[in-house]
Amino acid sequence: MLPATRALSHFGHSTLITLDGLGRFAIFSLAALRIAVFEPMSWLRWSNLAPQLYSVGAASVLVVAITGAFIGMILALEGYDQFAALGQEQQMGGVINAAVTKQIGPVLAAVMLAGRVGGSLAAELGSMRVTEQLDAMRAMAADPIRTLVVPRVVACVLMTPLLTIYSDVVGSLGAWAIVTGYFGVTNADYWHYTAQFVSSWDPMTGVLKSIAFGLAIALISCYKGFTCSGGASGVGRASTESFVASFLAIIVINLVLAQFLGTVQRLLDPDSMKTLIS
């Protein structure tokens, strides 16, 4: 076989495998969402949901707090010289908090969850897959998606926005500690410019993004766990792949929603509309 023909054959084979995987993931996701939305009484039990809410939410508070606080402080430390050179160091709080609430807070919280929660979900379900526990559930007429996947997806969708808000608050306080305590900007200036730069739409933008992030992380991680094979090495590979795929999904979703929500904001803001018309 000629090298060009071999390369074309390999490309076609890889493309077919990728499309097959995307189709299987779409079927898996639609099945989980259908059960979650249209059959809530089949899975909505506190005994099923509470452990997942704790695992996703309460167990992630510390890592999200540390990440948010240090990111806020780093932004303040790195940005002060540029603001001071322009004589605008009083406005640092507004710029930092606008960036944190709209972009950095939601993305970093989601990345932390993708690493901590997503990897755990993939490993847990992957272990059940390779030990044939999922097949045993099907043999007993129990739907693993309804029993195992849906509560985890709902927990991620509910807790990711709360953790994002928490990350935003902690990041803002971290920046405040550096800007006011280390660089000497007054509290009044910090919070005054924060109120000017951060509108009510900005935190809402971050929360809407975080809902999409949580849904993507849960579906990808559960799917990787459900489809892994190859014993212990397969479980480890599924955990790694779930984080990589979740991270890429977070970046793509953030790009799409940033453009979409920015357009919506301009359409809803009368001043922005006047600017566009003029």
Beta strands, then each sheet from edge to edge (+ up, - down):
end
